[in-house]
Amino acid sequence: MVDVADQVARGVAYLKAAQLRNFYGSLLRIEARLMDINPAALATEFQLLRPKLQYMANRENAARPLETAFDALLEKAAEVIVSQGPDQARQTARCVFEFAEAVVAYHRERRQG
């Protein structure tokens, strides 16, 4: 997971930090409600992030690697979450959040380095 996050961060090295934070902020808002949301609603939240990513990538070509990586991840996570119980769905969602956090951290490192 760490190597893939680093690879995604390298791909979006020219993406403005604010644009990456906007997407990451959307994930953090979902994470904040994680204990209160059922698996079907969580899957829907993940699915609704996909058009936002596509819009971002269409406006800013530097976001294309982010859209490519997270579109597939969010689609698969939503598919898996729907078939899981609440505890397993939360664990799957946490994996998505941790991956996003790693991408943000590596992006910050790439921008400074």
C-alpha positions, 0 to 999 in steps of 0.5 A: 500500500505504501509503495502505491501511495508513493507512486500516486503522489509522484504522479500528482506532484504538480497538483496544487496542495489545495486541490488534493486537500479538497478531495482529502477533506471530502474523505475526512468528512465521511470518516468523521461520520463513520460510526453513524453511517450504515454500509449502504450509505457509506458505499453511496458516499464513496460512489459520489466521490468518483464524479468529483474526482473526474471533474477535478481531473478534467479541469486539471490534468495533473489530477489525472493520476489521482482520479485513476487510482482513487476511482478504481479504489472507491469503486471496489471499496463501495462494491465490497462494503455493500456486501459487508456488515457494519464493522467490516465495512468500517474497516474497509473504509479505514483502509481507504482513508489510510491510503488517502492519508499516505498519498497526502503525506507523500505529496507533501514530501514531494512538494517540499523535496 
